C-alpha cells in the first residue's frame, strides 16, 4: 500500500502550518502574530470627515507666490507688488530686460495660466489643474491621517476615501472620552507650519490697521497663540512652509518647558539660510495653523536648516504637534461630518452571534457529510477543519483585521469548501455504481470534478478581487476572507483529500465495503 505521496505530504504540512499560526489568535497567547478585531467587533470610533478642497487651491497659489519671491531674490530680479488677489498671484517686473528670465522660470511651473500686460503678471491655475489639486488634496489627506494614526500607536486604523471629498476613519479600541479627544485633535490638526517675515516698517501700526488696509501692503495680521490681544503684522507670502520639514522632535528648554525642534530639507535649509543672512536685526515669525508661536530677532545667518517652536505646549500637545509635522501638514482643513461610537458590548454581541452561526453551520455540514458520505465525509471534514485553520493562520500572518463581514465570509467559506468535496464524492459514487474499480473511480472522479470546481472557484475569486478593489473597509474584509477561503479549499479539497484517498486506495479496494466508505449500496 502506497501510504506516502506528495499530495499527502503537502496536506500534512498545510495542517501543521494552519494549526501553528492559528493558535495565537484562537488561544489569545501573549506571543505570536494574531488577527486584529475590527471596529464592529471590539468597539471604537467611526468618523466621516469632509475635506475643504478649496483651501488646497489657495495653498497652492500661495506656494507659487513663495516660489516667485524666492526666485526673484535669488536672481536679483526687481519685482514689485507681489501679492495674492483672490485665486491669483499678481506682481510687476520693474526691468523689461528681466522679462525673459521670469518667463523661463514660470514655464517650469505646470498648470499655470499666465497673463501679461507689459510688465505686469497675473498667474492663475488652469481649470484642469484646480480639479487635480482638489483630488490630490483628498488623497494626501488620507495618507497624512493614516501616517499620523500609525505614529500615534493606534492599532489597525482604517482610513479610506469615500466619494470626491470625504474620508472615513475607523479607530478600533477607542473606548474613553480622553482617547477619542486625543485622536480627533490629532486627525483634524492642520499642522501648517509657516516661517513669515515681520513687516518691521509698519509693525507699530498693527493695532490701528484693518485687515483690508494690511492687505494693501501685502501683509496679514496674525494673533499670538498665548495672548489673542497681542498681534503681529507679517508679510502675506511666507518664507517657508511645512512641506520643507523632514523631522520634528519634542525637546525641553532651559526652563524645562516642552518645545519642538524641526529640521528642514536641503531646499528649505538653503532658503532659510539666505533669508536669515539678509534679514539680520529683523524678526521672523514662527506660525503654526495661523497663530504666531514666537517671533525672535534674527541675530545672525542661521545655517544647518533647523529651527525651534516654543509656545507654552503641554508635553502631550508638543508630542501631537511633532507627529503632525513629521507626517506632513494636511493640504486642507477637515470637518467632522458624522461620528459614531461603537461600544465593546455591541462588538461582543456581534462576535457571539457570528460564532454561533459559524459553529452551528459547521456542525450541520459536519454531521451531514458523515451521515451521507460515511468515511468519505470524515475525510471531507478533515479538509474542512484544515481550511478554517489555514484562513485564520494566513490572516494572522499578514496582520489582517477581522470584521463582522469577514466572519460572514468565513461562514460562507465553510459551505464553499465542502461543496468541492461533495462534487468529488458524487463523481466517485457515480463511477462506483457503474462498476468501475475503486482506485480508478477515485482518479476519474477527481478528473471529472476538476473543471466544475475550478470554474466555480475562479469566478468567485474574480468577484472577490473586484469587491476588494472597489469596496469599502467592511466589504474588503469580506473579500479577503472569501479569497483566502477559496484558495485554501482548493488546496485542501483537490490536493489534500486526493492524497488521503491515494494513500488509502488499496485498503478501500481490499475492504470492498463501499457503503462504509462512500455511502454506496
VENQUICOR-V632724 format. One record per pair of residues at least 4 apart in sequence whose ideal C-beta (glycine too) atoms are under 8 Angstrom apart, sorted by the first residue. I is the first residue (numbers start at 0). J is the second residue. If there is no record, write none. Layout:
I,J
I,J
This chain:
0,502
0,504
0,505
0,506
1,501
1,502
1,504
1,505
2,7
2,502
3,7
3,8
3,502
4,8
4,498
4,501
4,502
5,9
5,498
6,10
6,494
6,495
6,497
6,498
6,501
7,11
7,495
7,498
7,499
7,501
7,502
8,12
8,498
9,13
9,490
9,494
9,495
9,498
10,14
10,385
10,490
10,491
10,494
10,495
10,496
10,498
10,499
11,15
12,16
13,17
13,385
13,389
13,490
13,491
13,495
14,18
14,385
14,388
15,19
16,20
16,389
16,392
17,21
17,385
17,387
17,388
17,389
17,391
17,392
18,22
18,388
18,392
19,392
20,31
20,32
20,391
20,392
20,393
20,395
20,396
21,25
21,388
21,389
21,391
21,392
21,395
22,26
22,28
22,31
23,27
23,28
23,30
23,31
23,32
23,33
23,395
24,33
24,34
24,391
24,394
24,395
25,391
27,33
28,33
31,395
32,395
32,396
32,398
33,395
34,391
34,394
34,395
34,399
34,400
34,401
35,154
35,155
35,171
35,398
35,399
35,400
35,401
36,40
36,41
36,171
36,346
36,350
36,400
36,401
37,41
37,155
37,157
37,169
37,171
37,400
37,401
37,402
37,403
37,405
37,472
37,473
37,476
38,42
38,43
38,44
38,45
38,157
38,169
38,170
38,171
38,341
38,346
38,402
39,341
39,345
39,346
39,349
39,402
39,403
39,473
40,171
40,346
40,349
40,350
40,401
40,402
40,403
40,406
41,171
41,172
41,343
41,346
42,171
42,172
42,173
42,174
42,340
42,341
42,342
42,343
42,344
42,345
42,346
43,169
43,170
43,171
43,172
43,173
43,174
43,340
43,341
44,168
44,169
44,170
44,173
44,179
44,182
44,338
44,339
44,340
44,341
45,167
45,168
45,169
45,170
45,337
45,338
45,339
45,340
45,341
46,167
46,168
46,169
46,170
46,183
46,186
46,335
46,337
46,338
46,339
47,161
47,165
47,166
47,167
47,168
47,335
47,336
47,337
47,338
48,140
48,144
48,165
48,166
48,167
48,168
48,186
48,187
48,333
48,334
48,335
48,336
49,164
49,165
49,166
49,333
49,334
49,336
50,55
50,136
50,137
50,140
50,164
50,165
50,166
50,331
50,332
50,333
51,55
51,331
51,332
51,333
51,334
52,56
52,132
52,133
52,136
52,137
52,164
52,331
53,57
53,133
53,331
54,58
54,136
54,330
54,331
54,332
55,59
55,132
55,133
55,135
55,136
55,330
55,331
56,60
56,86
56,124
56,129
56,132
56,133
57,61
57,86
58,62
58,191
58,330
58,331
59,63
59,124
59,132
60,64
60,83
60,86
60,87
60,88
60,124
61,65
61,83
61,236
61,237
61,240
62,66
62,240
62,242
63,67
63,88
63,108
63,111
63,122
64,68
64,81
64,82
64,83
64,88
64,236
65,69
65,236
65,237
65,238
65,239
65,240
66,70
66,108
67,71
67,78
67,81
67,88
67,90
67,104
67,105
67,122
68,72
68,78
68,81
68,236
69,73
69,270
70,74
70,76
70,101
70,104
71,75
71,76
71,77
71,78
71,81
71,101
72,273
72,277
73,273
74,100
76,92
76,94
76,97
76,100
76,101
77,92
77,93
77,94
77,97
78,90
78,91
78,92
78,93
78,101
79,90
79,91
79,93
80,89
80,90
80,91
80,217
81,88
81,89
81,90
81,217
81,236
82,88
82,89
82,90
82,214
82,217
82,235
82,236
83,87
83,88
83,89
83,235
83,236
84,88
84,89
86,123
86,124
87,121
87,122
87,123
88,120
88,121
88,122
88,123
89,119
89,120
89,121
89,122
90,119
90,120
91,118
91,119
91,120
92,97
92,98
92,101
92,118
92,120
93,97
93,118
95,118
97,101
98,102
98,118
99,103
100,104
101,105
101,120
102,106
103,107
104,108
105,111
105,113
105,120
105,122
109,128
110,124
110,125
110,127
110,128
110,131
110,132
111,122
111,123
111,124
111,125
111,128
112,122
112,123
112,124
112,125
113,120
113,121
113,122
114,120
114,121
114,122
114,123
115,119
115,120
115,121
116,121
124,128
124,129
124,132
125,129
126,130
127,131
128,132
129,133
130,134
131,135
132,136
133,137
133,163
133,164
134,138
134,163
135,139
135,330
136,140
136,330
136,331
137,141
137,160
137,163
137,164
137,166
138,142
138,160
139,143
139,327
139,329
139,330
140,144
140,166
140,329
140,330
140,331
140,333
141,145
141,158
141,159
141,160
141,166
142,146
142,327
143,147
143,326
143,327
143,328
143,329
143,330
144,148
144,158
144,166
144,168
144,186
144,329
144,333
145,149
145,156
145,158
146,150
146,326
146,327
147,151
147,185
147,186
147,322
147,323
147,326
148,153
148,156
148,158
148,168
148,170
148,182
148,185
148,186
149,153
149,156
150,322
150,325
150,326
151,181
151,182
151,185
151,319
151,322
153,170
153,172
153,173
153,182
154,171
154,172
155,171
155,398
155,400
156,168
156,169
156,170
156,171
157,167
157,168
157,169
157,170
157,400
157,472
158,166
158,167
158,168
158,169
159,166
159,167
159,471
159,472
160,165
160,166
160,167
161,165
161,166
161,167
161,471
165,336
166,333
167,471
167,472
168,186
169,472
170,182
171,400
173,178
173,179
173,182
173,340
174,178
174,343
175,179
176,180
177,181
178,182
179,183
179,340
180,184
181,185
181,315
181,319
182,186
183,187
183,335
184,188
184,319
185,319
185,322
185,323
186,333
187,332
187,333
187,335
188,288
188,319
188,320
188,323
188,329
189,288
189,328
189,329
189,332
190,241
190,287
190,288
190,320
190,323
190,324
190,327
190,328
190,329
191,240
191,241
191,287
191,288
191,289
191,328
191,329
192,240
192,241
192,244
192,261
192,285
192,286
192,287
192,308
192,324
192,328
193,237
193,238
193,239
193,240
193,241
193,286
193,287
194,237
194,238
194,239
194,240
194,271
194,283
194,284
194,285
194,286
194,306
195,221
195,233
195,234
195,237
195,238
195,283
195,284
195,286
196,233
196,234
196,238
196,274
196,278
196,281
196,282
196,283
196,284
197,202
197,231
197,232
197,233
197,234
197,281
197,282
197,283
197,284
197,294
198,202
198,216
198,218
198,232
198,233
198,234
199,281
199,282
201,205
201,208
201,216
201,218
201,232
202,231
202,232
202,282
204,208
204,232
205,220
205,230
205,231
205,232
206,230
208,212
208,213
208,218
208,220
208,232
209,213
210,214
210,219
210,220
211,215
212,216
213,218
213,219
213,220
213,232
214,218
214,219
214,235
217,234
217,235
217,236
218,232
218,233
218,234
218,235
219,232
219,233
219,234
219,235
220,230
220,231
220,232
221,230
221,231
221,233
221,284
221,286
221,289
221,290
221,291
222,226
222,227
222,229
222,230
222,231
222,290
222,291
223,227
223,228
223,229
223,230
223,231
223,290
223,291
224,287
224,290
224,291
224,292
224,310
224,311
225,229
225,310
225,311
231,284
231,291
231,294
233,284
233,286
233,291
237,286
238,270
238,271
238,274
238,283
239,243
239,263
239,267
239,270
239,271
240,328
241,324
241,327
241,328
242,327
242,328
243,263
243,264
243,266
243,267
243,270
244,261
244,262
244,263
244,264
244,267
244,324
244,325
245,262
245,263
245,264
246,261
246,262
246,325
247,259
247,260
247,261
247,262
247,320
247,321
247,324
247,325
248,259
248,260
248,321
249,257
249,258
249,259
249,314
249,317
249,318
249,321
250,257
250,258
250,259
250,260
251,255
251,256
251,257
251,258
252,256
252,258
252,309
256,309
256,311
256,312
257,312
257,313
257,314
257,316
257,317
258,307
258,308
258,309
258,312
258,317
259,307
259,308
259,309
259,312
259,317
259,320
259,321
259,324
260,305
260,306
260,307
261,305
261,306
261,307
261,308
261,324
262,304
262,305
263,267
263,268
263,271
263,304
263,305
263,306
264,268
264,304
265,269
265,304
266,270
267,271
267,304
268,272
268,302
268,303
268,304
269,273
269,304
270,274
271,275
271,301
271,304
271,306
272,276
272,300
272,301
272,302
272,304
273,277
274,278
274,283
275,279
275,283
275,297
275,299
275,300
275,301
276,300
278,283
278,297
279,297
279,298
279,299
279,300
280,296
280,297
280,298
281,296
281,297
282,294
282,295
282,296
282,297
283,294
283,295
283,297
284,291
284,293
284,294
285,291
285,292
285,293
285,294
285,295
285,306
285,307
285,308
286,290
286,291
286,292
287,292
287,308
287,310
287,320
292,308
292,309
292,310
293,307
293,308
293,309
293,310
297,301
301,305
301,306
308,320
312,316
312,317
312,320
313,317
314,318
315,319
316,320
317,321
318,322
319,323
320,324
321,325
322,326
323,328
324,328
329,333
341,345
341,346
342,346
343,347
344,348
345,349
346,350
347,351
348,352
349,353
349,403
349,406
350,354
350,406
351,355
352,356
353,357
353,403
353,406
353,407
353,410
354,358
354,406
355,359
356,360
356,406
356,407
356,410
357,361
357,406
357,409
357,410
357,413
358,362
359,363
360,364
360,410
360,413
360,414
361,365
361,383
361,387
361,413
362,366
363,367
364,368
364,383
364,413
364,414
364,417
365,369
365,380
365,383
366,370
367,371
367,376
368,372
368,376
368,377
368,379
368,380
368,383
368,417
368,420
369,373
369,376
369,377
369,380
370,376
371,376
371,518
372,376
372,379
372,424
372,517
372,518
373,377
373,514
373,515
373,516
373,517
373,518
374,378
374,515
374,516
374,517
375,379
375,424
375,427
375,516
375,517
375,518
376,380
376,424
376,518
377,381
378,382
378,420
378,496
378,499
378,500
379,383
379,417
379,420
379,421
379,424
379,492
379,496
380,384
381,385
381,495
381,496
381,499
382,386
382,416
382,420
382,488
382,491
382,492
382,495
382,496
383,387
383,413
383,416
383,417
383,420
383,491
384,388
385,389
385,487
385,491
385,495
386,390
386,412
386,413
386,416
386,484
386,487
386,488
386,491
386,492
387,391
387,409
387,412
387,413
388,392
389,393
389,483
389,487
389,490
389,491
390,394
390,409
390,412
390,480
390,483
390,484
390,487
391,395
392,396
393,397
393,399
393,483
393,487
394,399
394,401
394,479
394,480
394,483
395,399
399,405
399,476
399,479
400,405
400,476
401,405
401,406
401,476
401,480
402,406
402,472
402,473
402,476
402,477
403,407
403,473
404,408
404,473
404,474
404,476
404,477
405,409
405,476
405,477
405,479
405,480
406,410
406,480
407,411
407,477
408,412
408,476
408,477
408,478
408,479
408,480
408,481
408,484
409,413
409,480
409,484
410,414
411,415
411,481
411,484
412,416
412,480
412,481
412,484
412,485
412,487
412,488
413,417
414,418
415,419
415,456
415,459
415,484
415,485
415,488
416,420
416,484
416,487
416,488
416,491
416,492
417,421
418,422
418,455
419,423
419,448
419,452
419,456
419,488
419,489
419,492
419,493
420,424
420,492
420,496
421,425
422,426
422,448
422,451
422,452
423,427
423,444
423,445
423,448
423,452
423,492
423,496
424,428
424,444
424,517
425,429
425,448
426,430
426,443
426,444
426,445
426,447
426,448
427,431
427,440
427,441
427,444
427,517
428,432
428,517
428,518
428,519
429,433
429,444
430,435
430,439
430,440
430,443
430,444
431,435
431,437
431,440
431,513
431,517
431,519
432,519
435,439
435,440
435,443
436,440
436,508
437,441
437,504
437,507
437,508
437,513
438,442
438,504
438,505
438,508
439,443
440,444
441,445
441,497
441,500
441,501
441,504
442,446
443,447
444,448
445,449
445,493
445,497
448,452
449,453
449,493
450,454
451,455
452,456
452,489
452,492
452,493
453,457
453,489
454,458
455,459
456,460
456,485
456,488
456,489
457,461
458,462
459,463
459,481
459,485
460,464
460,482
460,485
460,486
461,465
462,466
463,467
463,478
463,481
463,482
463,485
464,468
464,478
464,482
465,469
466,470
466,474
466,475
466,477
466,478
466,481
467,474
467,475
467,478
467,479
467,482
470,474
470,475
470,477
470,478
471,475
472,476
473,477
474,478
475,479
476,480
477,481
478,482
479,483
480,484
481,485
482,486
483,487
484,488
485,489
486,490
487,491
488,492
489,493
489,494
490,494
490,495
491,495
491,496
492,496
493,497
494,498
495,499
496,500
497,501
498,502
499,503
500,504
500,507
503,507
504,508
505,509
506,510
507,516
510,515
510,516
512,516
513,517
513,519
513,520
514,518
514,519
514,520
